Amino acid sequence: MDHKKIKKLLIPLVIAVVLVCAAYGLIIGRMRRRSYVTDEAAFRMRPKAEGEIYVDPEVLQKGGSALQGEDYQSLALKALQIVNEERKKAGLSQLHWDESLAACAMVRAMELPDSFSHVRPNGENWYTVCPDLMYGENLACGFDTAEQAVTAWMESPKHQENILRPGFVSCGIGVYRYNGRLYWGQEFSYYESQ
């Protein structure tokens, strides 16, 4: 085969490879940017015996110091407002904002880039952040507004169950930005820590 024929064959092949690589990059980029919740939410039953609630001061310190500013706190509080509107529509009482639960939610939100799961990066269950206080968990990733995050939770039957669970009385939400994406941790409790 002469040099001109090889060149004629290689040019379209190189163009095709470049186009495939570019398309692959766009698809992967979109997948990384997309917003989602998993099909599962986490829930555990309230213990029969009620005792004093213990919240590890290190959890409060870690969760509180990780807050990234008023904008993120505003997002979290707005999400709770929308959740309470959904509960009102269902004839349920409002959830109270709980600072200790919010610190736990922030710890969980910070763990999500490493393990978007109800299993923590260290292999322990989600509620081990604060076992006395945490009884339900919803997670979300990539949503830029509280409305988007709560809508996604409400469209998922398991997440909606947590939001509309009659026994829950308090909630805390952590919103954490990592590599340009927002990670949302929503924690529920039968109790209030304050």
MODELLER restraints for C-alpha pairs under 7 A, 6 or more apart:
rsr = mdl.restraints
at = mdl.atoms
rsr.add(forms.Gaussian(group=physical.xy_distance, feature=features.Distance(at['CA:33:A'], at['CA:142:A']), mean=6.65, stdev=0.5))
rsr.add(forms.Gaussian(group=physical.xy_distance, feature=features.Distance(at['CA:34:A'], at['CA:142:A']), mean=6.14, stdev=0.5))
rsr.add(forms.Gaussian(group=physical.xy_distance, feature=features.Distance(at['CA:35:A'], at['CA:141:A']), mean=5.40, stdev=0.5))
rsr.add(forms.Gaussian(group=physical.xy_distance, feature=features.Distance(at['CA:35:A'], at['CA:142:A']), mean=4.12, stdev=0.5))
rsr.add(forms.Gaussian(group=physical.xy_distance, feature=features.Distance(at['CA:35:A'], at['CA:143:A']), mean=5.53, stdev=0.5))
rsr.add(forms.Gaussian(group=physical.xy_distance, feature=features.Distance(at['CA:36:A'], at['CA:140:A']), mean=5.91, stdev=0.5))
rsr.add(forms.Gaussian(group=physical.xy_distance, feature=features.Distance(at['CA:36:A'], at['CA:141:A']), mean=5.43, stdev=0.5))
rsr.add(forms.Gaussian(group=physical.xy_distance, feature=features.Distance(at['CA:36:A'], at['CA:142:A']), mean=6.61, stdev=0.5))
rsr.add(forms.Gaussian(group=physical.xy_distance, feature=features.Distance(at['CA:37:A'], at['CA:139:A']), mean=6.21, stdev=0.5))
rsr.add(forms.Gaussian(group=physical.xy_distance, feature=features.Distance(at['CA:37:A'], at['CA:140:A']), mean=4.66, stdev=0.5))
rsr.add(forms.Gaussian(group=physical.xy_distance, feature=features.Distance(at['CA:37:A'], at['CA:141:A']), mean=6.46, stdev=0.5))
rsr.add(forms.Gaussian(group=physical.xy_distance, feature=features.Distance(at['CA:37:A'], at['CA:152:A']), mean=6.85, stdev=0.5))
rsr.add(forms.Gaussian(group=physical.xy_distance, feature=features.Distance(at['CA:39:A'], at['CA:156:A']), mean=6.80, stdev=0.5))
rsr.add(forms.Gaussian(group=physical.xy_distance, feature=features.Distance(at['CA:40:A'], at['CA:158:A']), mean=5.94, stdev=0.5))
rsr.add(forms.Gaussian(group=physical.xy_distance, feature=features.Distance(at['CA:41:A'], at['CA:137:A']), mean=6.03, stdev=0.5))
rsr.add(forms.Gaussian(group=physical.xy_distance, feature=features.Distance(at['CA:41:A'], at['CA:138:A']), mean=5.29, stdev=0.5))
rsr.add(forms.Gaussian(group=physical.xy_distance, feature=features.Distance(at['CA:41:A'], at['CA:158:A']), mean=5.41, stdev=0.5))
rsr.add(forms.Gaussian(group=physical.xy_distance, feature=features.Distance(at['CA:41:A'], at['CA:159:A']), mean=5.23, stdev=0.5))
rsr.add(forms.Gaussian(group=physical.xy_distance, feature=features.Distance(at['CA:42:A'], at['CA:118:A']), mean=6.65, stdev=0.5))
rsr.add(forms.Gaussian(group=physical.xy_distance, feature=features.Distance(at['CA:42:A'], at['CA:136:A']), mean=5.42, stdev=0.5))
rsr.add(forms.Gaussian(group=physical.xy_distance, feature=features.Distance(at['CA:42:A'], at['CA:137:A']), mean=4.95, stdev=0.5))
rsr.add(forms.Gaussian(group=physical.xy_distance, feature=features.Distance(at['CA:42:A'], at['CA:138:A']), mean=6.68, stdev=0.5))
rsr.add(forms.Gaussian(group=physical.xy_distance, feature=features.Distance(at['CA:43:A'], at['CA:135:A']), mean=5.66, stdev=0.5))
rsr.add(forms.Gaussian(group=physical.xy_distance, feature=features.Distance(at['CA:43:A'], at['CA:136:A']), mean=4.30, stdev=0.5))
rsr.add(forms.Gaussian(group=physical.xy_distance, feature=features.Distance(at['CA:43:A'], at['CA:137:A']), mean=6.47, stdev=0.5))
rsr.add(forms.Gaussian(group=physical.xy_distance, feature=features.Distance(at['CA:44:A'], at['CA:135:A']), mean=5.22, stdev=0.5))
rsr.add(forms.Gaussian(group=physical.xy_distance, feature=features.Distance(at['CA:44:A'], at['CA:136:A']), mean=6.46, stdev=0.5))
rsr.add(forms.Gaussian(group=physical.xy_distance, feature=features.Distance(at['CA:45:A'], at['CA:135:A']), mean=6.81, stdev=0.5))
rsr.add(forms.Gaussian(group=physical.xy_distance, feature=features.Distance(at['CA:53:A'], at['CA:132:A']), mean=5.41, stdev=0.5))
rsr.add(forms.Gaussian(group=physical.xy_distance, feature=features.Distance(at['CA:53:A'], at['CA:133:A']), mean=6.68, stdev=0.5))
rsr.add(forms.Gaussian(group=physical.xy_distance, feature=features.Distance(at['CA:53:A'], at['CA:193:A']), mean=6.62, stdev=0.5))
rsr.add(forms.Gaussian(group=physical.xy_distance, feature=features.Distance(at['CA:54:A'], at['CA:132:A']), mean=6.04, stdev=0.5))
rsr.add(forms.Gaussian(group=physical.xy_distance, feature=features.Distance(at['CA:55:A'], at['CA:130:A']), mean=6.06, stdev=0.5))
rsr.add(forms.Gaussian(group=physical.xy_distance, feature=features.Distance(at['CA:59:A'], at['CA:103:A']), mean=6.79, stdev=0.5))
rsr.add(forms.Gaussian(group=physical.xy_distance, feature=features.Distance(at['CA:59:A'], at['CA:104:A']), mean=6.56, stdev=0.5))
rsr.add(forms.Gaussian(group=physical.xy_distance, feature=features.Distance(at['CA:60:A'], at['CA:100:A']), mean=6.32, stdev=0.5))
rsr.add(forms.Gaussian(group=physical.xy_distance, feature=features.Distance(at['CA:60:A'], at['CA:103:A']), mean=5.43, stdev=0.5))
rsr.add(forms.Gaussian(group=physical.xy_distance, feature=features.Distance(at['CA:62:A'], at['CA:107:A']), mean=6.86, stdev=0.5))
rsr.add(forms.Gaussian(group=physical.xy_distance, feature=features.Distance(at['CA:63:A'], at['CA:103:A']), mean=4.10, stdev=0.5))
rsr.add(forms.Gaussian(group=physical.xy_distance, feature=features.Distance(at['CA:63:A'], at['CA:104:A']), mean=6.11, stdev=0.5))
rsr.add(forms.Gaussian(group=physical.xy_distance, feature=features.Distance(at['CA:63:A'], at['CA:106:A']), mean=5.07, stdev=0.5))
rsr.add(forms.Gaussian(group=physical.xy_distance, feature=features.Distance(at['CA:63:A'], at['CA:107:A']), mean=5.04, stdev=0.5))
rsr.add(forms.Gaussian(group=physical.xy_distance, feature=features.Distance(at['CA:64:A'], at['CA:103:A']), mean=5.53, stdev=0.5))
rsr.add(forms.Gaussian(group=physical.xy_distance, feature=features.Distance(at['CA:72:A'], at['CA:175:A']), mean=5.83, stdev=0.5))
rsr.add(forms.Gaussian(group=physical.xy_distance, feature=features.Distance(at['CA:75:A'], at['CA:145:A']), mean=6.84, stdev=0.5))
rsr.add(forms.Gaussian(group=physical.xy_distance, feature=features.Distance(at['CA:75:A'], at['CA:146:A']), mean=5.60, stdev=0.5))
rsr.add(forms.Gaussian(group=physical.xy_distance, feature=features.Distance(at['CA:76:A'], at['CA:173:A']), mean=5.35, stdev=0.5))
rsr.add(forms.Gaussian(group=physical.xy_distance, feature=features.Distance(at['CA:76:A'], at['CA:174:A']), mean=6.34, stdev=0.5))
rsr.add(forms.Gaussian(group=physical.xy_distance, feature=features.Distance(at['CA:76:A'], at['CA:175:A']), mean=6.46, stdev=0.5))
rsr.add(forms.Gaussian(group=physical.xy_distance, feature=features.Distance(at['CA:78:A'], at['CA:146:A']), mean=6.04, stdev=0.5))
rsr.add(forms.Gaussian(group=physical.xy_distance, feature=features.Distance(at['CA:79:A'], at['CA:146:A']), mean=4.69, stdev=0.5))
rsr.add(forms.Gaussian(group=physical.xy_distance, feature=features.Distance(at['CA:79:A'], at['CA:147:A']), mean=6.73, stdev=0.5))
rsr.add(forms.Gaussian(group=physical.xy_distance, feature=features.Distance(at['CA:79:A'], at['CA:150:A']), mean=6.39, stdev=0.5))
rsr.add(forms.Gaussian(group=physical.xy_distance, feature=features.Distance(at['CA:83:A'], at['CA:150:A']), mean=6.84, stdev=0.5))
rsr.add(forms.Gaussian(group=physical.xy_distance, feature=features.Distance(at['CA:83:A'], at['CA:163:A']), mean=6.67, stdev=0.5))
rsr.add(forms.Gaussian(group=physical.xy_distance, feature=features.Distance(at['CA:84:A'], at['CA:94:A']), mean=5.26, stdev=0.5))
rsr.add(forms.Gaussian(group=physical.xy_distance, feature=features.Distance(at['CA:84:A'], at['CA:95:A']), mean=6.41, stdev=0.5))
rsr.add(forms.Gaussian(group=physical.xy_distance, feature=features.Distance(at['CA:87:A'], at['CA:93:A']), mean=6.63, stdev=0.5))
rsr.add(forms.Gaussian(group=physical.xy_distance, feature=features.Distance(at['CA:87:A'], at['CA:94:A']), mean=6.57, stdev=0.5))
rsr.add(forms.Gaussian(group=physical.xy_distance, feature=features.Distance(at['CA:87:A'], at['CA:164:A']), mean=5.81, stdev=0.5))
rsr.add(forms.Gaussian(group=physical.xy_distance, feature=features.Distance(at['CA:92:A'], at['CA:166:A']), mean=6.46, stdev=0.5))
rsr.add(forms.Gaussian(group=physical.xy_distance, feature=features.Distance(at['CA:95:A'], at['CA:169:A']), mean=4.91, stdev=0.5))
rsr.add(forms.Gaussian(group=physical.xy_distance, feature=features.Distance(at['CA:95:A'], at['CA:170:A']), mean=4.68, stdev=0.5))
rsr.add(forms.Gaussian(group=physical.xy_distance, feature=features.Distance(at['CA:95:A'], at['CA:171:A']), mean=5.99, stdev=0.5))
rsr.add(forms.Gaussian(group=physical.xy_distance, feature=features.Distance(at['CA:96:A'], at['CA:169:A']), mean=6.18, stdev=0.5))
rsr.add(forms.Gaussian(group=physical.xy_distance, feature=features.Distance(at['CA:96:A'], at['CA:170:A']), mean=4.47, stdev=0.5))
rsr.add(forms.Gaussian(group=physical.xy_distance, feature=features.Distance(at['CA:96:A'], at['CA:171:A']), mean=6.06, stdev=0.5))
rsr.add(forms.Gaussian(group=physical.xy_distance, feature=features.Distance(at['CA:97:A'], at['CA:170:A']), mean=5.83, stdev=0.5))
rsr.add(forms.Gaussian(group=physical.xy_distance, feature=features.Distance(at['CA:97:A'], at['CA:171:A']), mean=5.30, stdev=0.5))
rsr.add(forms.Gaussian(group=physical.xy_distance, feature=features.Distance(at['CA:97:A'], at['CA:172:A']), mean=5.82, stdev=0.5))
rsr.add(forms.Gaussian(group=physical.xy_distance, feature=features.Distance(at['CA:98:A'], at['CA:170:A']), mean=6.03, stdev=0.5))
rsr.add(forms.Gaussian(group=physical.xy_distance, feature=features.Distance(at['CA:98:A'], at['CA:171:A']), mean=5.85, stdev=0.5))
rsr.add(forms.Gaussian(group=physical.xy_distance, feature=features.Distance(at['CA:98:A'], at['CA:172:A']), mean=5.54, stdev=0.5))
rsr.add(forms.Gaussian(group=physical.xy_distance, feature=features.Distance(at['CA:98:A'], at['CA:192:A']), mean=6.37, stdev=0.5))
rsr.add(forms.Gaussian(group=physical.xy_distance, feature=features.Distance(at['CA:98:A'], at['CA:193:A']), mean=6.76, stdev=0.5))
rsr.add(forms.Gaussian(group=physical.xy_distance, feature=features.Distance(at['CA:99:A'], at['CA:172:A']), mean=6.67, stdev=0.5))
rsr.add(forms.Gaussian(group=physical.xy_distance, feature=features.Distance(at['CA:100:A'], at['CA:193:A']), mean=6.48, stdev=0.5))
rsr.add(forms.Gaussian(group=physical.xy_distance, feature=features.Distance(at['CA:101:A'], at['CA:171:A']), mean=6.41, stdev=0.5))
rsr.add(forms.Gaussian(group=physical.xy_distance, feature=features.Distance(at['CA:101:A'], at['CA:172:A']), mean=4.64, stdev=0.5))
rsr.add(forms.Gaussian(group=physical.xy_distance, feature=features.Distance(at['CA:101:A'], at['CA:187:A']), mean=6.41, stdev=0.5))
rsr.add(forms.Gaussian(group=physical.xy_distance, feature=features.Distance(at['CA:102:A'], at['CA:172:A']), mean=3.75, stdev=0.5))
rsr.add(forms.Gaussian(group=physical.xy_distance, feature=features.Distance(at['CA:102:A'], at['CA:173:A']), mean=5.07, stdev=0.5))
rsr.add(forms.Gaussian(group=physical.xy_distance, feature=features.Distance(at['CA:102:A'], at['CA:174:A']), mean=5.89, stdev=0.5))
rsr.add(forms.Gaussian(group=physical.xy_distance, feature=features.Distance(at['CA:104:A'], at['CA:129:A']), mean=6.30, stdev=0.5))
rsr.add(forms.Gaussian(group=physical.xy_distance, feature=features.Distance(at['CA:104:A'], at['CA:130:A']), mean=6.93, stdev=0.5))
rsr.add(forms.Gaussian(group=physical.xy_distance, feature=features.Distance(at['CA:105:A'], at['CA:172:A']), mean=6.05, stdev=0.5))
rsr.add(forms.Gaussian(group=physical.xy_distance, feature=features.Distance(at['CA:105:A'], at['CA:173:A']), mean=5.26, stdev=0.5))
rsr.add(forms.Gaussian(group=physical.xy_distance, feature=features.Distance(at['CA:105:A'], at['CA:174:A']), mean=4.63, stdev=0.5))
rsr.add(forms.Gaussian(group=physical.xy_distance, feature=features.Distance(at['CA:105:A'], at['CA:185:A']), mean=5.02, stdev=0.5))
rsr.add(forms.Gaussian(group=physical.xy_distance, feature=features.Distance(at['CA:105:A'], at['CA:186:A']), mean=5.78, stdev=0.5))
rsr.add(forms.Gaussian(group=physical.xy_distance, feature=features.Distance(at['CA:105:A'], at['CA:187:A']), mean=5.72, stdev=0.5))
rsr.add(forms.Gaussian(group=physical.xy_distance, feature=features.Distance(at['CA:106:A'], at['CA:173:A']), mean=6.88, stdev=0.5))
rsr.add(forms.Gaussian(group=physical.xy_distance, feature=features.Distance(at['CA:106:A'], at['CA:174:A']), mean=4.00, stdev=0.5))
rsr.add(forms.Gaussian(group=physical.xy_distance, feature=features.Distance(at['CA:106:A'], at['CA:175:A']), mean=6.49, stdev=0.5))
rsr.add(forms.Gaussian(group=physical.xy_distance, feature=features.Distance(at['CA:106:A'], at['CA:185:A']), mean=6.64, stdev=0.5))
rsr.add(forms.Gaussian(group=physical.xy_distance, feature=features.Distance(at['CA:108:A'], at['CA:185:A']), mean=5.95, stdev=0.5))
rsr.add(forms.Gaussian(group=physical.xy_distance, feature=features.Distance(at['CA:109:A'], at['CA:174:A']), mean=5.82, stdev=0.5))
rsr.add(forms.Gaussian(group=physical.xy_distance, feature=features.Distance(at['CA:109:A'], at['CA:175:A']), mean=6.22, stdev=0.5))
rsr.add(forms.Gaussian(group=physical.xy_distance, feature=features.Distance(at['CA:109:A'], at['CA:176:A']), mean=5.72, stdev=0.5))
rsr.add(forms.Gaussian(group=physical.xy_distance, feature=features.Distance(at['CA:109:A'], at['CA:183:A']), mean=5.58, stdev=0.5))
rsr.add(forms.Gaussian(group=physical.xy_distance, feature=features.Distance(at['CA:109:A'], at['CA:184:A']), mean=5.54, stdev=0.5))
rsr.add(forms.Gaussian(group=physical.xy_distance, feature=features.Distance(at['CA:109:A'], at['CA:185:A']), mean=4.85, stdev=0.5))
rsr.add(forms.Gaussian(group=physical.xy_distance, feature=features.Distance(at['CA:110:A'], at['CA:176:A']), mean=6.04, stdev=0.5))
rsr.add(forms.Gaussian(group=physical.xy_distance, feature=features.Distance(at['CA:111:A'], at['CA:120:A']), mean=6.84, stdev=0.5))
rsr.add(forms.Gaussian(group=physical.xy_distance, feature=features.Distance(at['CA:111:A'], at['CA:121:A']), mean=6.66, stdev=0.5))
rsr.add(forms.Gaussian(group=physical.xy_distance, feature=features.Distance(at['CA:112:A'], at['CA:183:A']), mean=6.68, stdev=0.5))
rsr.add(forms.Gaussian(group=physical.xy_distance, feature=features.Distance(at['CA:114:A'], at['CA:121:A']), mean=6.36, stdev=0.5))
rsr.add(forms.Gaussian(group=physical.xy_distance, feature=features.Distance(at['CA:115:A'], at['CA:121:A']), mean=5.55, stdev=0.5))
rsr.add(forms.Gaussian(group=physical.xy_distance, feature=features.Distance(at['CA:118:A'], at['CA:125:A']), mean=6.43, stdev=0.5))
rsr.add(forms.Gaussian(group=physical.xy_distance, feature=features.Distance(at['CA:118:A'], at['CA:126:A']), mean=5.07, stdev=0.5))
rsr.add(forms.Gaussian(group=physical.xy_distance, feature=features.Distance(at['CA:119:A'], at['CA:125:A']), mean=4.81, stdev=0.5))
rsr.add(forms.Gaussian(group=physical.xy_distance, feature=features.Distance(at['CA:119:A'], at['CA:126:A']), mean=5.38, stdev=0.5))
rsr.add(forms.Gaussian(group=physical.xy_distance, feature=features.Distance(at['CA:120:A'], at['CA:126:A']), mean=5.70, stdev=0.5))
rsr.add(forms.Gaussian(group=physical.xy_distance, feature=features.Distance(at['CA:127:A'], at['CA:134:A']), mean=5.40, stdev=0.5))
rsr.add(forms.Gaussian(group=physical.xy_distance, feature=features.Distance(at['CA:127:A'], at['CA:135:A']), mean=6.97, stdev=0.5))
rsr.add(forms.Gaussian(group=physical.xy_distance, feature=features.Distance(at['CA:133:A'], at['CA:189:A']), mean=5.78, stdev=0.5))
rsr.add(forms.Gaussian(group=physical.xy_distance, feature=features.Distance(at['CA:133:A'], at['CA:191:A']), mean=6.75, stdev=0.5))
rsr.add(forms.Gaussian(group=physical.xy_distance, feature=features.Distance(at['CA:134:A'], at['CA:187:A']), mean=6.35, stdev=0.5))
rsr.add(forms.Gaussian(group=physical.xy_distance, feature=features.Distance(at['CA:134:A'], at['CA:188:A']), mean=6.02, stdev=0.5))
rsr.add(forms.Gaussian(group=physical.xy_distance, feature=features.Distance(at['CA:134:A'], at['CA:189:A']), mean=5.44, stdev=0.5))
rsr.add(forms.Gaussian(group=physical.xy_distance, feature=features.Distance(at['CA:135:A'], at['CA:188:A']), mean=5.74, stdev=0.5))
rsr.add(forms.Gaussian(group=physical.xy_distance, feature=features.Distance(at['CA:135:A'], at['CA:189:A']), mean=5.20, stdev=0.5))
rsr.add(forms.Gaussian(group=physical.xy_distance, feature=features.Distance(at['CA:136:A'], at['CA:162:A']), mean=6.31, stdev=0.5))
rsr.add(forms.Gaussian(group=physical.xy_distance, feature=features.Distance(at['CA:136:A'], at['CA:187:A']), mean=5.66, stdev=0.5))
rsr.add(forms.Gaussian(group=physical.xy_distance, feature=features.Distance(at['CA:136:A'], at['CA:188:A']), mean=4.78, stdev=0.5))
rsr.add(forms.Gaussian(group=physical.xy_distance, feature=features.Distance(at['CA:136:A'], at['CA:189:A']), mean=6.65, stdev=0.5))
rsr.add(forms.Gaussian(group=physical.xy_distance, feature=features.Distance(at['CA:137:A'], at['CA:186:A']), mean=5.53, stdev=0.5))
rsr.add(forms.Gaussian(group=physical.xy_distance, feature=features.Distance(at['CA:137:A'], at['CA:187:A']), mean=4.68, stdev=0.5))
rsr.add(forms.Gaussian(group=physical.xy_distance, feature=features.Distance(at['CA:137:A'], at['CA:188:A']), mean=6.29, stdev=0.5))
rsr.add(forms.Gaussian(group=physical.xy_distance, feature=features.Distance(at['CA:138:A'], at['CA:159:A']), mean=5.93, stdev=0.5))
rsr.add(forms.Gaussian(group=physical.xy_distance, feature=features.Distance(at['CA:138:A'], at['CA:185:A']), mean=6.11, stdev=0.5))
rsr.add(forms.Gaussian(group=physical.xy_distance, feature=features.Distance(at['CA:138:A'], at['CA:186:A']), mean=5.01, stdev=0.5))
rsr.add(forms.Gaussian(group=physical.xy_distance, feature=features.Distance(at['CA:138:A'], at['CA:187:A']), mean=6.67, stdev=0.5))
rsr.add(forms.Gaussian(group=physical.xy_distance, feature=features.Distance(at['CA:139:A'], at['CA:184:A']), mean=5.56, stdev=0.5))
rsr.add(forms.Gaussian(group=physical.xy_distance, feature=features.Distance(at['CA:139:A'], at['CA:185:A']), mean=4.90, stdev=0.5))
rsr.add(forms.Gaussian(group=physical.xy_distance, feature=features.Distance(at['CA:139:A'], at['CA:186:A']), mean=6.27, stdev=0.5))
rsr.add(forms.Gaussian(group=physical.xy_distance, feature=features.Distance(at['CA:140:A'], at['CA:149:A']), mean=6.53, stdev=0.5))
rsr.add(forms.Gaussian(group=physical.xy_distance, feature=features.Distance(at['CA:140:A'], at['CA:183:A']), mean=5.98, stdev=0.5))
rsr.add(forms.Gaussian(group=physical.xy_distance, feature=features.Distance(at['CA:140:A'], at['CA:184:A']), mean=4.94, stdev=0.5))
rsr.add(forms.Gaussian(group=physical.xy_distance, feature=features.Distance(at['CA:140:A'], at['CA:185:A']), mean=6.80, stdev=0.5))
rsr.add(forms.Gaussian(group=physical.xy_distance, feature=features.Distance(at['CA:141:A'], at['CA:182:A']), mean=5.88, stdev=0.5))
rsr.add(forms.Gaussian(group=physical.xy_distance, feature=features.Distance(at['CA:141:A'], at['CA:183:A']), mean=4.59, stdev=0.5))
rsr.add(forms.Gaussian(group=physical.xy_distance, feature=features.Distance(at['CA:141:A'], at['CA:184:A']), mean=6.09, stdev=0.5))
rsr.add(forms.Gaussian(group=physical.xy_distance, feature=features.Distance(at['CA:142:A'], at['CA:181:A']), mean=5.16, stdev=0.5))
rsr.add(forms.Gaussian(group=physical.xy_distance, feature=features.Distance(at['CA:142:A'], at['CA:182:A']), mean=5.05, stdev=0.5))
rsr.add(forms.Gaussian(group=physical.xy_distance, feature=features.Distance(at['CA:142:A'], at['CA:183:A']), mean=6.36, stdev=0.5))
rsr.add(forms.Gaussian(group=physical.xy_distance, feature=features.Distance(at['CA:143:A'], at['CA:149:A']), mean=5.55, stdev=0.5))
rsr.add(forms.Gaussian(group=physical.xy_distance, feature=features.Distance(at['CA:143:A'], at['CA:182:A']), mean=6.24, stdev=0.5))
rsr.add(forms.Gaussian(group=physical.xy_distance, feature=features.Distance(at['CA:144:A'], at['CA:182:A']), mean=6.51, stdev=0.5))
rsr.add(forms.Gaussian(group=physical.xy_distance, feature=features.Distance(at['CA:153:A'], at['CA:159:A']), mean=5.04, stdev=0.5))
rsr.add(forms.Gaussian(group=physical.xy_distance, feature=features.Distance(at['CA:153:A'], at['CA:160:A']), mean=5.82, stdev=0.5))
rsr.add(forms.Gaussian(group=physical.xy_distance, feature=features.Distance(at['CA:154:A'], at['CA:160:A']), mean=4.62, stdev=0.5))
rsr.add(forms.Gaussian(group=physical.xy_distance, feature=features.Distance(at['CA:167:A'], at['CA:190:A']), mean=5.98, stdev=0.5))
rsr.add(forms.Gaussian(group=physical.xy_distance, feature=features.Distance(at['CA:168:A'], at['CA:188:A']), mean=6.41, stdev=0.5))
rsr.add(forms.Gaussian(group=physical.xy_distance, feature=features.Distance(at['CA:168:A'], at['CA:189:A']), mean=5.34, stdev=0.5))
rsr.add(forms.Gaussian(group=physical.xy_distance, feature=features.Distance(at['CA:168:A'], at['CA:190:A']), mean=4.46, stdev=0.5))
rsr.add(forms.Gaussian(group=physical.xy_distance, feature=features.Distance(at['CA:169:A'], at['CA:189:A']), mean=6.17, stdev=0.5))
rsr.add(forms.Gaussian(group=physical.xy_distance, feature=features.Distance(at['CA:169:A'], at['CA:190:A']), mean=5.28, stdev=0.5))
rsr.add(forms.Gaussian(group=physical.xy_distance, feature=features.Distance(at['CA:169:A'], at['CA:191:A']), mean=6.13, stdev=0.5))
rsr.add(forms.Gaussian(group=physical.xy_distance, feature=features.Distance(at['CA:170:A'], at['CA:188:A']), mean=5.82, stdev=0.5))
rsr.add(forms.Gaussian(group=physical.xy_distance, feature=features.Distance(at['CA:170:A'], at['CA:189:A']), mean=5.27, stdev=0.5))
rsr.add(forms.Gaussian(group=physical.xy_distance, feature=features.Distance(at['CA:170:A'], at['CA:190:A']), mean=6.62, stdev=0.5))
rsr.add(forms.Gaussian(group=physical.xy_distance, feature=features.Distance(at['CA:170:A'], at['CA:191:A']), mean=6.37, stdev=0.5))
rsr.add(forms.Gaussian(group=physical.xy_distance, feature=features.Distance(at['CA:170:A'], at['CA:192:A']), mean=5.90, stdev=0.5))
rsr.add(forms.Gaussian(group=physical.xy_distance, feature=features.Distance(at['CA:171:A'], at['CA:187:A']), mean=5.58, stdev=0.5))
rsr.add(forms.Gaussian(group=physical.xy_distance, feature=features.Distance(at['CA:171:A'], at['CA:188:A']), mean=4.57, stdev=0.5))
rsr.add(forms.Gaussian(group=physical.xy_distance, feature=features.Distance(at['CA:171:A'], at['CA:189:A']), mean=6.37, stdev=0.5))
rsr.add(forms.Gaussian(group=physical.xy_distance, feature=features.Distance(at['CA:172:A'], at['CA:186:A']), mean=5.93, stdev=0.5))
rsr.add(forms.Gaussian(group=physical.xy_distance, feature=features.Distance(at['CA:172:A'], at['CA:187:A']), mean=5.30, stdev=0.5))
rsr.add(forms.Gaussian(group=physical.xy_distance, feature=features.Distance(at['CA:172:A'], at['CA:188:A']), mean=6.70, stdev=0.5))
rsr.add(forms.Gaussian(group=physical.xy_distance, feature=features.Distance(at['CA:173:A'], at['CA:185:A']), mean=5.59, stdev=0.5))
rsr.add(forms.Gaussian(group=physical.xy_distance, feature=features.Distance(at['CA:173:A'], at['CA:186:A']), mean=4.42, stdev=0.5))
rsr.add(forms.Gaussian(group=physical.xy_distance, feature=features.Distance(at['CA:173:A'], at['CA:187:A']), mean=6.25, stdev=0.5))
rsr.add(forms.Gaussian(group=physical.xy_distance, feature=features.Distance(at['CA:174:A'], at['CA:184:A']), mean=5.78, stdev=0.5))
rsr.add(forms.Gaussian(group=physical.xy_distance, feature=features.Distance(at['CA:174:A'], at['CA:185:A']), mean=5.09, stdev=0.5))
rsr.add(forms.Gaussian(group=physical.xy_distance, feature=features.Distance(at['CA:174:A'], at['CA:186:A']), mean=6.52, stdev=0.5))
rsr.add(forms.Gaussian(group=physical.xy_distance, feature=features.Distance(at['CA:175:A'], at['CA:182:A']), mean=6.42, stdev=0.5))
rsr.add(forms.Gaussian(group=physical.xy_distance, feature=features.Distance(at['CA:175:A'], at['CA:183:A']), mean=5.66, stdev=0.5))
rsr.add(forms.Gaussian(group=physical.xy_distance, feature=features.Distance(at['CA:175:A'], at['CA:184:A']), mean=4.75, stdev=0.5))
rsr.add(forms.Gaussian(group=physical.xy_distance, feature=features.Distance(at['CA:175:A'], at['CA:185:A']), mean=6.57, stdev=0.5))
rsr.add(forms.Gaussian(group=physical.xy_distance, feature=features.Distance(at['CA:176:A'], at['CA:182:A']), mean=5.51, stdev=0.5))
rsr.add(forms.Gaussian(group=physical.xy_distance, feature=features.Distance(at['CA:176:A'], at['CA:183:A']), mean=5.13, stdev=0.5))
rsr.add(forms.Gaussian(group=physical.xy_distance, feature=features.Distance(at['CA:176:A'], at['CA:184:A']), mean=6.61, stdev=0.5))
rsr.add(forms.Gaussian(group=physical.xy_distance, feature=features.Distance(at['CA:177:A'], at['CA:183:A']), mean=6.27, stdev=0.5))
